[in-house]
Amino acid sequence: MTKHNKPTSVISLTAANRQPLWYQRPVTVTVLYFIGTLVLFLQSLATQRYNNFIIFRSSWDHMLQHMPLYQLYPDTYFDYFLYHPTFPVLFAPLAILPVTSGLFVWLMGSAGLFLYALRQLPVAAHKRYIISWLLILELLNAIQSSQTNPIMTALMLLTVVNLDRGRPLLAALFTCLCFFIKGYGAITGLVFLFYDRKLTYLAYCMLFGMAGTLLPLIVMSPAELLRAYHDWYQLITSPVILEDGSVRGMIFAMLHLPPQAGSGIGKTVTALALSGLATALYFAWKNRPQQYHWILGGYLLLWVVLFNQSTESPTYIMAVAGAVVGLMMLPEKPLSVVLLGLLVIVTSLCPTDLVPSFINKIAVNYQLKALPCLLVLLYFQYYLCFARQDNAPQEQPAV
């Protein structure tokens, strides 16, 4: 019988015949994830800094009272509601709870779903521990803002997981849930192009898509719903929500340019991003190297953050998760270890208060959070375009 050499892990933690160490046990990782989330929940209550949760909660009340969703309400919260018109209905079970209870369930549920998605990845157990440890800091950075990004990341990963397992119904459900929170989250659904049962997946997407699109009609009139969709599109395509966390923002920061002065640079970055995406999809289809489904999934998670005008620091849980998962799917190489280190140190650690203030200032002022993620994206681009097809059997999901 022909023997195939399976790729070794990027970081070897333990031999298969040894008892797992304390940091390799599922309960350890789980407890730390939830303790960190609990600390941030208590911090949010003490500082009253959970504006995003109030935005989500208030959107359901505004919908019930037939008030415009996409206007400012400075007496209640600051910033705009930027989410899909269906999202207030999805958030309604939490909106009817008291603020403290709702916030607790929201944050703990976000951490729990994220951890659950990591446990479903088709890698060996020791690799899942490494992934969980590498992502804990970035997750807590995202949890602190009480945004939807951890849940979005989990749903995007679960989309690829279920496509990989041949479950088009669940894959379509998670794709549509992503879309009905933030429209761009559905991008990981593009991986369906590389799996069987494409028409089945598309049929379920149409079914869930139609149901979700019309869901707000339980409390809105058709005219109000059409107006909400129009207002949402106008808002997310306007410069009102222009953030500086993307590659575009990093370039402007390094060149000391105001965003309004770099329209030419912005168009060039957009053109290169679209060209890179098209090239990655084409060569993934042509070459089909080892684990290309997951490398492409990681590429899409990176791409949608790095080239999105609404990207801000908490959004990077999507990009870092895509980068770490993709790197851990590849055979061991020194470059992978270097990139993982840059992700943890530069992207996740340097923009926080856990480093000296002068390092934090440099990382924030020059938007360096995007740099390691861009390097990983380029590495994935190279891999998809130039790696040869591997006929060896791929690692199967652990039961």
C-alpha positions in Angstrom: 0.0 0.0 0.0 1.3 3.4 -0.9 2.1 5.6 2.0 1.5 9.4 1.8 3.4 11.8 4.0 1.0 14.2 5.6 2.1 17.8 6.3 3.4 18.4 9.8 1.9 21.1 12.0 3.3 24.6 11.9 4.1 24.4 15.6 4.5 21.0 17.2 3.1 21.0 20.8 2.9 17.3 21.8 3.5 13.8 20.6 0.4 11.8 19.8 1.2 9.2 22.6 1.6 11.7 25.4 -1.0 13.1 27.8 -2.1 16.6 26.7 -0.6 19.4 28.7 -2.8 21.8 30.6 -2.8 24.4 27.7 -3.9 21.7 25.2 -7.0 20.7 27.0 -10.3 22.0 25.7 -11.6 23.0 29.1 -8.6 25.3 29.6 -9.1 27.2 26.4 -12.9 27.4 27.0 -12.5 28.7 30.5 -10.0 31.4 29.5 -12.2 32.5 26.6 -15.2 32.9 28.9 -13.2 34.5 31.8 -11.8 37.0 29.4 -15.3 37.8 28.0 -16.7 38.1 31.6 -14.0 40.6 32.6 -14.8 42.7 29.5 -18.5 42.4 30.3 -17.9 43.8 33.8 -15.6 46.5 32.4 -18.4 47.5 29.9 -20.8 47.9 32.8 -18.4 49.8 34.9 -17.4 52.2 32.1 -20.8 52.3 30.4 -19.0 51.6 27.1 -21.4 49.4 25.1 -22.6 51.8 22.5 -22.8 49.2 19.8 -25.1 47.0 21.8 -27.4 50.0 22.5 -27.5 50.6 18.7 -28.5 47.0 18.0 -31.1 47.1 20.9 -32.6 50.4 19.8 -32.9 49.3 16.1 -35.6 46.9 17.1 -37.5 49.6 19.0 -37.2 52.0 16.1 -38.5 49.3 13.8 -41.5 48.6 16.0 -42.2 52.4 16.2 -41.9 52.8 12.4 -39.0 55.2 12.8 -36.2 55.4 10.2 -33.4 53.0 11.0 -30.5 54.8 9.3 -30.6 58.2 11.0 -28.7 59.5 13.9 -30.3 59.3 17.4 -27.8 61.3 19.5 -30.1 61.2 22.6 -29.8 57.4 22.6 -26.5 56.5 21.1 -23.7 57.9 18.8 -22.8 56.6 15.4 -25.1 55.2 12.7 -26.9 51.8 12.5 -25.1 50.3 9.6 -26.6 46.8 9.4 -29.0 45.0 7.2 -32.8 45.9 7.7 -33.4 42.3 8.7 -30.8 42.4 11.6 -33.2 44.2 14.1 -35.6 41.2 13.8 -32.8 38.7 14.4 -31.6 40.7 17.4 -35.1 41.1 18.9 -34.8 38.2 21.4 -31.9 40.1 23.0 -33.5 43.5 22.6 -36.5 42.6 24.8 -34.2 41.6 27.7 -33.0 44.1 30.3 -29.8 45.9 29.1 -27.5 44.1 31.5 -28.9 40.6 30.8 -29.0 41.2 27.1 -25.4 42.5 27.0 -24.2 39.4 29.0 -25.9 37.0 26.7 -24.6 38.9 23.6 -21.0 38.9 24.7 -20.9 35.3 26.1 -22.9 34.0 23.1 -20.4 35.8 20.7 -17.4 34.1 22.4 -19.2 30.8 22.6 -20.2 30.7 18.9 -16.7 31.8 17.9 -15.1 29.0 19.9 -17.6 26.5 18.6 -16.6 27.4 15.0 -13.0 26.9 15.8 -13.8 23.4 17.2 -15.4 22.5 13.9 -12.3 23.1 11.8 -11.0 20.0 9.9 -7.6 19.9 11.6 -6.0 17.8 14.3 -6.9 18.6 17.9 -3.5 20.1 18.7 -3.8 22.5 15.8 -7.1 23.7 17.0 -5.5 24.5 20.4 -2.8 26.5 18.6 -5.5 28.4 16.6 -7.5 29.1 19.7 -4.5 30.5 21.6 -3.4 32.6 18.6 -6.8 34.2 18.2 -7.8 34.8 21.9 -6.3 38.3 22.0 -7.9 39.5 18.8 -11.2 38.0 19.9 -11.1 39.9 23.1 -10.2 43.1 21.2 -13.4 42.5 19.2 -15.6 41.5 22.2 -14.6 44.7 24.0 -16.5 46.7 21.3 -19.7 44.6 21.7 -19.9 44.5 17.9 -21.1 41.7 15.6 -17.6 40.8 14.3 -17.0 37.6 16.4 -20.4 36.2 15.4 -19.7 37.2 11.8 -16.4 35.4 11.8 -17.9 32.3 13.3 -20.7 32.2 10.7 -18.2 32.8 7.8 -16.0 29.9 9.1 -19.1 27.7 9.5 -20.1 28.4 5.9 -16.8 26.8 4.7 -17.0 24.0 7.3 -20.4 22.9 6.1 -19.5 23.2 2.4 -16.5 21.1 3.2 -18.7 18.5 4.9 -21.2 18.4 2.0 -24.0 20.1 3.9 -25.3 22.7 1.5 -28.4 23.5 3.6 -26.4 24.6 6.7 -23.8 26.3 4.5 -26.5 28.3 2.8 -28.1 29.2 6.1 -24.8 30.5 7.6 -24.1 32.4 4.3 -27.5 34.1 4.5 -27.2 34.9 8.2 -23.9 36.7 7.4 -25.6 38.7 4.7 -28.5 39.7 7.0 -26.1 41.0 9.6 -23.5 42.7 7.3 -23.9 42.2 3.6 -20.3 41.6 2.8 -20.1 38.7 5.2 -21.6 36.5 2.5 -18.4 36.6 0.5 -17.2 33.3 2.0 -20.1 31.7 0.1 -17.9 32.0 -3.0 -16.1 28.8 -1.9 -19.2 26.9 -3.1 -17.8 27.2 -6.6 -15.3 24.6 -5.7 -17.6 22.0 -4.2 -20.2 19.6 -5.5 -24.0 20.2 -5.2 -23.7 23.8 -6.3 -27.3 24.1 -7.5 -28.5 22.7 -4.2 -26.5 25.3 -2.3 -27.8 28.1 -4.6 -31.4 26.9 -4.2 -31.1 27.0 -0.4 -29.5 30.4 -0.6 -32.5 31.7 -2.7 -34.9 30.1 -0.2 -33.2 31.6 2.9 -32.5 34.8 1.1 -36.1 35.4 0.1 -37.3 34.5 3.6 -34.8 36.8 5.3 -35.4 39.7 2.9 -39.1 39.7 3.7 -38.7 39.0 7.4 -39.1 42.6 8.5 -42.6 42.6 7.0 -43.8 41.2 10.3 -43.6 44.7 11.7 -43.1 47.0 8.6 -45.2 47.8 5.6 -43.8 47.0 2.1 -43.2 50.7 1.5 -41.3 51.1 4.8 -39.2 48.0 3.9 -38.3 49.3 0.5 -37.4 52.7 2.0 -35.2 50.9 4.6 -33.3 49.0 1.9 -32.8 52.3 -0.1 -31.5 54.1 3.0 -29.2 51.3 4.0 -27.6 51.2 0.6 -27.2 54.9 0.5 -25.5 54.9 3.9 -23.1 52.0 3.4 -21.9 53.5 0.0 -21.5 57.0 1.3 -18.3 58.6 2.7 -20.0 59.0 6.0 -18.8 55.6 7.2 -15.3 55.9 5.7 -12.9 54.3 8.2 -9.1 54.2 8.1 -8.4 50.6 9.1 -8.1 49.1 5.6 -5.0 48.9 3.4 -6.2 52.2 1.8 -6.1 53.8 5.2 -2.7 52.4 6.0 -1.3 53.8 2.8 -2.8 57.2 3.5 -1.4 57.2 7.0 2.1 56.2 5.9 2.0 59.0 3.2 0.5 61.5 5.6 -2.4 62.1 3.3 -6.0 62.9 4.3 -8.5 60.3 3.0 -10.2 62.9 0.8 -7.0 63.6 -1.0 -6.3 60.1 -2.1 -9.1 59.2 -4.6 -6.6 58.1 -7.2 -4.8 55.9 -4.7 -8.1 54.5 -3.5 -9.2 53.6 -7.0 -5.8 52.0 -7.7 -6.1 49.9 -4.5 -9.6 48.8 -5.4 -8.6 47.8 -8.9 -5.7 45.8 -7.6 -7.9 44.2 -5.0 -10.5 43.1 -7.5 -7.8 41.9 -9.9 -6.2 39.9 -7.1 -9.5 38.3 -6.1 -10.3 37.3 -9.7 -6.8 35.9 -10.1 -7.1 33.9 -6.9 -10.4 32.4 -7.9 -9.2 31.5 -11.3 -5.9 29.8 -10.2 -7.6 28.1 -7.3 -9.9 26.5 -9.9 -7.1 25.7 -12.2 -4.4 24.5 -9.8 -6.4 23.1 -6.9 -3.4 22.8 -4.5 -3.6 21.0 -1.2 -6.2 22.5 1.1 -7.1 25.2 -1.5 -10.7 25.4 -0.2 -9.5 26.6 3.1 -6.7 28.8 1.8 -9.3 30.5 -0.4 -11.7 30.8 2.6 -8.9 32.5 4.6 -8.1 34.7 1.6 -11.7 35.9 1.4 -11.8 36.6 5.1 -8.7 38.7 4.7 -9.8 40.4 1.5 -13.1 41.6 2.8 -11.5 43.3 5.7 -8.4 44.7 4.0 -10.3 46.4 1.2 -13.4 47.5 2.9 -14.1 51.2 3.5 -15.9 50.5 6.8 -13.0 48.5 8.3 -12.0 49.5 11.9 -9.9 47.8 14.5 -12.5 45.3 15.9 -13.3 44.1 12.3 -9.8 42.5 12.2 -11.0 39.4 14.1 -12.3 38.2 10.6 -9.0 38.9 8.9 -6.8 37.4 11.7 -9.0 34.3 11.9 -8.8 33.8 8.2 -5.0 34.3 8.2 -4.4 31.9 11.2 -6.7 29.2 10.0 -5.3 29.3 6.5 -1.7 29.2 7.7 -2.4 26.3 10.0 -3.9 24.4 7.0 -0.6 24.7 5.1 2.4 22.4 5.4 5.0 23.6 7.9 7.3 26.3 6.7 9.4 28.9 8.5 7.6 31.7 6.7 4.3 30.5 8.2 5.7 30.8 11.7 7.1 34.3 11.0 3.7 35.4 9.7 1.9 33.9 12.7 4.2 35.8 15.0 3.7 39.1 13.1 -0.1 38.6 13.3 -0.1 38.2 17.1 2.5 40.9 17.8 1.8 43.6 15.2 -1.9 43.1 14.5 -3.3 41.9 17.8 -0.9 43.2 20.5 0.7 46.5 19.3 -2.5 48.5 18.9 -3.5 47.7 22.6 -2.5 49.2 25.9 -0.5 46.0 26.7 2.5 47.4 25.0 4.6 50.6 25.8 2.8 53.7 24.7 5.3 54.7 22.0 4.8 51.3 20.3 1.1 51.7 20.5 1.3 55.2 19.1 3.3 54.0 16.0 1.0 51.1 15.4 -2.1 53.2 15.6 -0.9 56.3 13.8 0.4 54.3 10.8 -2.5 51.7 10.8 0.0 48.9 11.0 -2.7 46.5 12.0 -3.3 45.9 8.3 0.3 45.1 7.4 0.7 41.5 8.6 -2.7 40.6 7.2 -1.7 42.0 3.9 1.5 39.9 3.9 -0.5 36.8 4.6 -3.0 37.7 1.8 -0.1 38.0 -0.6 1.3 34.7 0.6 -2.1 33.0 0.0 -2.3 34.7 -3.4 1.1 33.2 -4.3 0.1 29.8 -3.0 -3.1 29.6 -4.9 -1.5 30.8 -8.1 1.7 28.8 -8.1 1.3 25.7 -5.9 0.8 22.5 -7.7 -2.0 20.1 -7.3 -1.5 17.5 -4.5 -3.2 14.2 -5.0 -2.4 13.0 -1.5 -5.5 12.6 0.8 -6.2 15.6 2.9 -6.5 15.6 6.6 -10.1 14.7 7.6 -12.1 16.3 10.3 -11.5 14.8 13.7 -14.5 13.2 15.3 
